[in-house]
Amino acid sequence: MVVPAGFDQALIPSLLALSDVMSTGYHAAVTGGVAPARAYIPTLLPLVLDGTIEPGRVFDRTVDLDGVPDGYRAMADREALKVLVRP
């Protein structure tokens, strides 16, 4: 899915979450079963871009590349829900 040029960089966490947990959760709420997450992105992307939904709120910790092992450990230990990696 192509994101339009010029989007607000603050939306990056929500765009990342849209491609993963948001689409899967949306599918589970609508129909259940195996989630064809990509099928929901065209419906959900405009809602992210206009600020109606903020799936990026799922990221509760941010690490750099060197912090990736700590990020995985934090998720495994239930200290973080989702970790965002920023180079």
N, CA and C of each residue as an Amber inpcrd file, in Angstrom:
protein
   261
   0.8490000  -1.1660000   0.0000000   0.0000000   0.0000000   0.0000000
   0.8910000   1.2240000   0.0000000   0.6130000   2.1490000  -0.8700000
   1.3910000   3.3730000  -0.9760000   0.7630000   4.4410000  -0.0830000
   1.6070000   5.0640000   0.7220000   1.1660000   6.1670000   1.5620000
   1.4080000   7.4520000   0.7780000   0.4280000   8.3450000   0.7500000
   0.5960000   9.5740000  -0.0160000   1.7790000  10.3980000   0.4890000
   2.4780000  11.0460000  -0.4340000   3.6030000  11.9080000  -0.0770000
   3.1110000  13.0580000   0.7870000   3.9940000  13.5270000   1.6520000
   3.6780000  14.6860000   2.4540000   2.8760000  14.4050000   3.7110000
   2.7690000  13.1390000   4.1140000   2.0150000  12.8450000   5.3350000
   2.8150000  13.3290000   6.5440000   2.1360000  13.5530000   7.6390000
   2.7470000  14.0120000   8.8810000   3.6350000  12.9030000   9.4450000
   4.9090000  13.1870000   9.6560000   5.8570000  12.1920000  10.1640000
   5.4540000  11.6530000  11.5390000   4.6580000  12.4020000  12.2670000
   4.1800000  11.9270000  13.5730000   3.2670000  10.7130000  13.4260000
   2.7900000  10.4580000  12.2130000   1.9110000   9.3100000  11.9710000
   2.6730000   8.0000000  11.7510000   3.9950000   8.0410000  11.7070000
   4.7650000   6.8240000  11.4250000   4.4070000   5.6770000  12.3750000
   4.3410000   5.8810000  13.6890000   3.9500000   4.7550000  14.5440000
   2.5730000   4.1940000  14.1970000   1.6270000   5.0430000  13.8730000
   0.2880000   4.5530000  13.5160000   0.2940000   3.8260000  12.1890000
   1.1020000   4.2890000  11.2470000   1.1900000   3.5990000   9.9530000
   1.8290000   2.2250000  10.1220000   2.8330000   2.1460000  10.9670000
   3.4470000   0.8420000  11.2330000   2.4690000  -0.0980000  11.9240000
   1.7600000   0.4000000  12.9110000   0.7870000  -0.4300000  13.6170000
  -0.3550000  -0.8490000  12.7020000  -0.7250000   0.0140000  11.7650000
  -1.7930000  -0.3090000  10.8180000  -1.4450000  -1.5550000  10.0220000
  -0.1750000  -1.6910000   9.6590000   0.2230000  -2.8290000   8.8380000
   0.3630000  -4.1200000   9.6330000   0.1630000  -4.0450000  10.9350000
   0.3530000  -5.2180000  11.7830000  -0.8420000  -5.4160000  12.7130000
  -0.7490000  -4.9090000  13.9130000  -1.7380000  -5.2080000  14.9430000
  -3.1050000  -4.5910000  14.6950000  -3.1700000  -3.4180000  14.0850000
  -4.4670000  -2.7750000  13.8630000  -5.3190000  -3.5710000  12.8780000
  -4.7410000  -3.9630000  11.7710000  -5.5110000  -4.7230000  10.7730000
  -5.9350000  -6.0830000  11.3080000  -5.0570000  -6.7280000  12.0610000
  -5.3860000  -8.0290000  12.6550000  -6.5040000  -7.8760000  13.6770000
  -6.3950000  -6.8670000  14.5400000  -7.4370000  -6.6260000  15.5420000
  -8.7640000  -6.2490000  14.9150000  -8.7110000  -5.4540000  13.8660000
  -9.9300000  -5.0540000  13.1590000 -10.6240000  -6.2840000  12.5980000
  -9.8510000  -7.1590000  11.9760000 -10.4210000  -8.3820000  11.4140000
 -11.0530000  -9.2390000  12.5030000 -10.3620000  -9.3850000  13.6340000
 -10.8890000 -10.2000000  14.7290000 -12.2030000  -9.6310000  15.2460000
 -12.3040000  -8.3060000  15.3070000 -13.5300000  -7.6750000  15.7870000
 -14.6770000  -7.8240000  14.7960000 -14.3370000  -7.8590000  13.5080000
 -15.3780000  -7.9200000  12.4750000 -15.8210000  -9.3440000  12.2000000
 -14.8620000 -10.2540000  11.9900000 -15.2490000 -11.5960000  11.5670000
 -14.5670000 -12.7330000  12.3180000 -13.4090000 -12.5030000  12.8920000
 -12.6500000 -13.5690000  13.5310000 -11.9510000 -14.4260000  12.5010000
 -11.2270000 -15.4220000  12.9600000 -10.5200000 -16.3200000  12.0560000
  -9.1920000 -15.7470000  11.5970000  -8.6020000 -16.4090000  10.6110000
  -7.3130000 -15.9910000  10.0680000  -7.4670000 -14.6200000   9.4230000
  -6.5430000 -13.7280000   9.7310000  -6.6760000 -12.3340000   9.3140000
  -5.9360000 -12.0290000   8.0150000  -6.6750000 -11.6760000   6.9740000
  -6.0340000 -11.1540000   5.7570000  -5.7940000  -9.6550000   5.9570000
  -4.8370000  -9.3200000   6.8410000  -4.6610000  -7.9390000   7.3020000
  -4.5290000  -6.9400000   6.1650000  -3.8250000  -7.2830000   5.1230000
  -3.6330000  -6.3420000   4.0100000  -4.9490000  -5.9210000   3.3820000
  -5.9460000  -6.7530000   3.4600000  -7.2410000  -6.4300000   2.8510000
  -7.9100000  -5.2340000   3.5190000  -7.5680000  -4.9460000   4.7640000
  -8.2090000  -3.8560000   5.4990000  -7.4700000  -2.5280000   5.3980000
  -6.2370000  -2.5560000   4.9310000  -5.4440000  -1.3290000   4.8870000
  -6.0980000  -0.2350000   4.0400000  -6.6550000  -0.5270000   2.8600000
  -7.2940000   0.5620000   2.1040000  -8.4550000   1.2200000   2.8550000
  -9.1420000   0.4710000   3.6920000 -10.2400000   1.0210000   4.4880000
  -9.7240000   1.8270000   5.6730000  -8.6780000   1.3240000   6.3190000
  -8.1870000   1.9280000   7.5510000  -7.1830000   3.0600000   7.3350000
  -6.4230000   3.0310000   6.2290000  -5.4010000   4.0520000   5.9910000
  -5.9560000   5.4760000   6.0190000  -7.0630000   5.7720000   5.3470000
  -7.5870000   7.1420000   5.4260000  -7.9380000   7.5650000   6.8490000
  -8.3720000   6.6160000   7.6780000  -8.7250000   6.9250000   9.0630000
  -7.4810000   7.2560000   9.8960000  -6.3550000   6.6290000   9.5550000
  -5.0940000   6.9580000  10.2180000  -4.6120000   8.3280000   9.7480000
  -4.6550000   8.5450000   8.4370000  -4.1360000   9.7950000   7.8810000
  -4.9260000  11.0110000   8.3400000  -6.2280000  10.8490000   8.5800000
  -7.0140000  12.0140000   9.0230000  -7.1210000  12.1000000  10.5500000
  -6.4550000  11.1710000  11.2620000  -6.4180000  11.2370000  12.7190000
  -7.6140000  10.6340000  13.4310000  -8.5150000   9.9880000  12.6790000
  -9.6840000   9.3690000  13.3090000  -9.2790000   8.2400000  14.2490000
  -8.3010000   7.4370000  13.8280000  -7.7950000   6.3590000  14.6730000
  -6.2880000   6.5390000  14.8450000  -5.7620000   6.0850000  15.9710000
  -4.3380000   6.2100000  16.2790000  -3.7730000   4.8670000  16.7390000
  -3.6280000   3.9100000  15.8280000  -3.1260000   2.6060000  16.2400000
  -1.6930000   2.6480000  16.7520000  -0.9620000   3.7120000  16.4750000
   0.4110000   3.8300000  16.9490000   0.5350000   3.9650000  18.4480000
  -0.5770000   4.2030000  19.1150000  -0.5500000   4.3020000  20.5810000
  -0.1630000   2.9750000  21.2240000  -0.1770000   1.8940000  20.4410000
   0.2020000   0.5820000  20.9510000   1.6930000   0.5360000  21.3050000
   2.5030000   1.4000000  20.6800000   3.9330000   1.4440000  20.9860000
   4.1310000   2.1960000  22.3000000   4.6030000   1.4930000  23.3130000
   4.8060000   2.1280000  24.6020000   6.2790000   2.2160000  24.9870000
   7.1460000   1.8850000  24.0480000   8.5860000   2.0380000  24.2590000
   9.2470000   2.2340000  22.9020000  10.2730000   3.0680000  22.8790000
  11.0370000   3.3230000  21.6620000  12.5050000   3.0420000  21.9500000
  13.1590000   2.3420000  21.0240000  14.5860000   2.0430000  21.1640000
  15.2900000   2.3810000  19.8550000  16.6200000   2.5160000  19.9330000
  17.4060000   2.6540000  18.7180000  17.8500000   1.2500000  18.2910000
  18.6460000   1.1550000  17.2410000  19.0460000  -0.1590000  16.7530000
  19.8130000  -0.9610000  17.8020000  20.6410000  -0.2880000  18.5780000
  21.3860000  -0.9970000  19.6180000  20.4750000  -1.5130000  20.7320000
  19.2950000  -0.9300000  20.8720000  18.3700000  -1.3210000  21.9290000
  17.3950000  -2.4130000  21.5430000  17.5110000  -2.9450000  20.3360000
  16.5610000  -3.9660000  19.8740000  16.5080000  -5.1820000  20.8050000
  17.6550000  -5.7450000  21.2250000  17.5590000  -6.8910000  22.1460000
  16.8070000  -6.5400000  23.4330000  17.0490000  -5.3430000  23.9700000
  16.3300000  -4.9240000  25.1760000  14.8380000  -4.7600000  24.8920000
  14.4990000  -4.2860000  23.6860000  13.0980000  -4.1380000  23.3170000
  12.3840000  -5.4800000  23.2650000  13.0270000  -6.4780000  22.6490000
  12.4300000  -7.8120000  22.6090000  12.2840000  -8.3860000  24.0220000
  13.3040000  -8.1670000  24.8470000  13.2570000  -8.6680000  26.2140000
  12.1100000  -8.0000000  26.9860000  11.9370000  -6.6970000  26.7890000
  10.8580000  -5.9760000  27.4770000   9.4910000  -6.5230000  27.0650000
   9.3240000  -6.8440000  25.7800000   8.0430000  -7.4230000  25.3510000
   7.8680000  -8.8290000  25.9280000   8.9180000  -9.6320000  25.9130000
   8.8350000 -10.9940000  26.4480000   8.5350000 -10.9830000  27.9450000
   9.0900000  -9.9980000  28.6430000   8.8710000  -9.8970000  30.0930000
   7.5980000  -9.1290000  30.4400000   6.8290000  -8.7510000  29.4360000
   5.5710000  -8.0040000  29.6130000   5.7900000  -6.6380000  30.2510000
   6.9750000  -6.0540000  29.9930000   7.2590000  -4.7040000  30.4530000
   6.8920000  -3.6730000  29.3900000   6.7060000  -4.1390000  28.1620000
   6.3060000  -3.2850000  27.0510000   5.3260000  -4.0520000  26.1940000
   4.3320000  -3.3430000  25.7060000   3.3500000  -3.9710000  24.8130000
   3.9320000  -4.1360000  23.4260000   4.4010000  -3.0320000  22.8450000
   5.0440000  -3.0220000  21.5310000   6.1970000  -2.0390000  21.5890000
   7.2940000  -2.3680000  20.9520000   8.4740000  -1.5110000  20.9520000
   8.7070000  -1.0070000  19.5350000   8.8620000   0.3010000  19.4140000
   9.1400000   0.9530000  18.1380000  10.6350000   1.1380000  18.0230000
  11.2060000   0.7160000  16.8890000  12.6490000   0.8570000  16.6550000
  12.8520000   2.0440000  15.7250000  13.6030000   3.0070000  16.2010000
  13.9730000   4.1740000  15.3960000  15.4900000   4.1870000  15.2440000
  15.9560000   4.1170000  13.9990000  17.4260000   4.1200000  13.7800000
  18.0630000   5.4160000  14.2620000
